[in-house]
Amino acid sequence: MKNYILTLLMISITTVSFGRAPKKVEIKGIIENAAGKTLYLNAFINNTPVIIDSVVIKKNGKFRLAVNVVKPDFYSIGFSKQDYALLVLDSANTDEVINFNADGAKIMETYSISGSKDSEIVKTLVLHLSDHSKWKKEYANNLKDPKFNPQQKADTKRKLDSLDKNFIYKRDQFINNNYKSIAVLTTMGYLNPQTDLALYKKIEAGLAESVPNTSYHLAVQTQIKQIETQNENRKKEAVERERLEQLSAIGSIAPELNFPNPDGKIITLESLRGNYVLIDFWASWCRPCRAENPNVVKLYNEYKDKGFTVYSVSLDKDINRWLSAIKQDNLYWPNHVSDLKQWKSEAVKIYGFTGIPFTVLIDKDGEIIAKNLRGAALDKKIKELLGD
């Protein structure tokens, strides 16, 4: 929770007039096991806690701090940046005196607060987050425990799934009950931009009503715009992937390729009809391609006399590096071609692939029967087609 709040507060605090006079708010109480330690009250400015008051805890644990409050804002109270309680103070919803008590050894886990409605709201979420985190860690450790048998691990997995579902239920309940309070911002680090856009929008609408044009409201607006842009880009990418996929769809006739070999002679894909052809898009600089080459060589040597050949399309730029790789990897089939344009090659546009190695297997009539096979999967497929 604290990491998200600090991230959100990177936007500078926007001064907005709410038509309210400043209210002096006193925070007092007892911090046990902390006599002599200095307690700090911080505001957040540009992702940085700024001390606005401090006090040395008395022997009896008592303390007293004060702050002038106008607009709704986040504050923290604690001994360090790692262990603190998060407060939300607002002149309209905060009493003149706030009672705060805690164990100084673990403030975040033990504090209680009254006199600040929004701070009490945050406390309910902190309790749920703490409980969820504790059980999630325990279940995760159990799943790794070698002493747990399969049935115990299956039961633990069900408990973990149930825990996460309950967390989401409580999260959504918190948002629906408190979406007009900036306290709701403590939940946003636990929202999924791809599935929870409606909750983002509910929060934005609530803040537009309660704290319009503050940094908090504007930050949520900005985040929603970013999510909507990302979602739109994902849709466009999905459409483009589908378009590219259809360029070499299984069951269709393989698009024609005609490129020069190292001697400048044009070799067409169509000229290899009557064979099972592995169209292999590769390059001398592609390590995965080079790692796969021995397997392709093995298959070529085993099935070249049974109607199998390879049509290698290189995305090289340097002809000497291309030729050197052919020699080094023993790629002795005759069908090596390239327009030496790397990723600007026409082959990329024609077949629509975005990474290499990329393979397309076609039958004797030029129909695509498989794509992106390599290793054991390619070996198995060729054996199915041409094995004894």
Beta strands, then each sheet from edge to edge (+ up, - down):
strand 1: 23-32
strand 2: 38-45
strand 3: 48-56
strand 4: 62-69
strand 5: 73-78
strand 6: 84-89
strand 7: 94-103
strand 8: 112-116
strand 9: 258-260
strand 10: 266-268
strand 11: 276-282
strand 12: 308-314
strand 13: 336-337
strand 14: 358-362
strand 15: 368-371
sheet 1: 4+ 1- 7- 8+
sheet 2: 3+ 2- 5+ 6-
sheet 3: 9+ 10-
sheet 4: 13+ 12+ 11+ 14- 15+
end
